[in-house]
Amino acid sequence: MNRILLIAQREFMAYAKTVGFWLSLLALPLFGVLGGAVPMLVRGADPIRAVVLIEEGPAATGLAAAVKNVLEADTERQAERTREAAEKAAAASGAPPGAAESAIASIGRQRMRFVDAPADLSVAAPGAAQDAVVRRYLTDDTPKDQRLDAVVFLTRTPEGPAARVWAARATDDTVEDFVRRALRDENRDTVLREAGIDRGVVERVDDFRPEINVFSPRSAGDGEVSFKDRLPGIIGLGFSFVLWSLIITGASILLNSVMEEKSNKILEVLLSSASATEILTGKVLGVAMLTLSVLVVWGGIGAVGLITAAPSTAADVASVLMADGLIFYFIGYMVGGYLMYAVLFAAIGAFCETPRDAQTLMGPIMMVLVVPLLVVQMALVNPDAPAVKFLSWVPFFTPFLMSARAPSGPPLIEIIGTMAGMFAVALLMVWLAGRAFRAGALSDVKLSWKSFGQAISGGGR
């Protein structure tokens, strides 16, 4: 036992002392925050485009007003949606409604404003002369305070309203998309008006937003489904993705560690003073402690952030985890799943001399690991779907799918059966990996079905 702990300590400290480990440890929370904050910052920093509307000819009369009316209607609808979203966010997080509303409003604000056309642009004759004036206002030839972002020429054709849009940036289609939608709405109103249908009727139809309340006998409250009822499924899905990340991170570290020590002949030295099972167990334990440290840091950062930003949601999360011992199910599936894949990667690493050898084996394993990622989202919506239930009994998929299904309350027989099957396969993997690990560590044979079979049967020793 002492030798196992010494090997585990050595494995843990080999990575824990490096700066790169701690940088990578903090990378996921940092990029998680940036992933949510950057779009908000980019959207909030997106400049408000100055747009000029010009009607070409008497036939186009009224189109500019119609386009402006669409923008005003959008602004009013956005303000109403911002208020509703802020109320829901405040109810879910416990934050003040004003703070949530200001944050949401900064994302959903309008990205253009209409300005009067400059005098020389208004009187420019259509054609090359007019295009030259437009180009000047859209480029750096004009002072910044007089520069435009887009000029829209509106007209009517036999088919309906049309437009030519000059944009300062060729890749910016914001104004183009808005004008297309506005003219489509104008054409629809014109067609309906000619058919004798009042515009007010159309507006009432468009503005109608039905109020829908969802009820379920499994809801935590008086029958109406709330965010708290959906929270267990979200937590289960989160645990599945965390387990997947830990397996990819920890098992890859284990693979590289074994491969490096084999190439440096360190494994041979270790095998002279400890058995292959002790070395394998110590390495798996050491890397497990390393990934546990990652999990504790990630969980701590997430918990502090959640308690600070949304204390009521944090309390709901804690109650969900403690309800019916759900946290222990998560821990059980996480331990079993990690053990299965960790010993597999360690055994493979013992047969690999170079990273190229390892890369050829990562493809099939990653294909196996992708399957639960695809199915686990189905488990969130329909945890009792036949395909989900069937794949939950496959040991290599069990820890991911059952973590996602556990919050929905599957039958106890399924929980006990899948967990027993998973740990049985994990123990079998430990035994097989131990034999393969010793054979691979003491030989220069490349991994193949033949060499792996001989190692398991004892012929490779």
Secondary structure by P-SEA (a helix, b strand, c coil): caaaaaaaaaaaaaccccaaaaaaaaaaaaaaaaaaaaaaaaaaaccccbbbbbbccccccaaaaaaaaaaaaaaaaaaaaaaaaaaaaaaaccccaaaaaaaaaaaacccbbbbccccccccccccaaaaaaaaaaacccccccccccbbbbbbcccccccbbbbbcccccaaaaaaaaaaaaaaaaaaaaaaacccaaaaaaaaabbbbbbbbbcccccccccccccaaaaaaaaaaaaaaaaaaaaaaaaaaaaaaaaaaaaaaaaaaacccaaaaaaaaaaaaaaaaaaaaaaaaaaaaaaaaaccaaaaaaaaaaaaccaaaaaaaaaaaaaaaaaaaaaaaaaaacccaaaaaaaaaaaaaaaaccccaaaaaaaccccaaaaaaaacccaaaaaaaaaccccccaaaaaaaaaaaaaaaaaaaaaaaaaaaaaaaccccccaaaaaaaaacccc
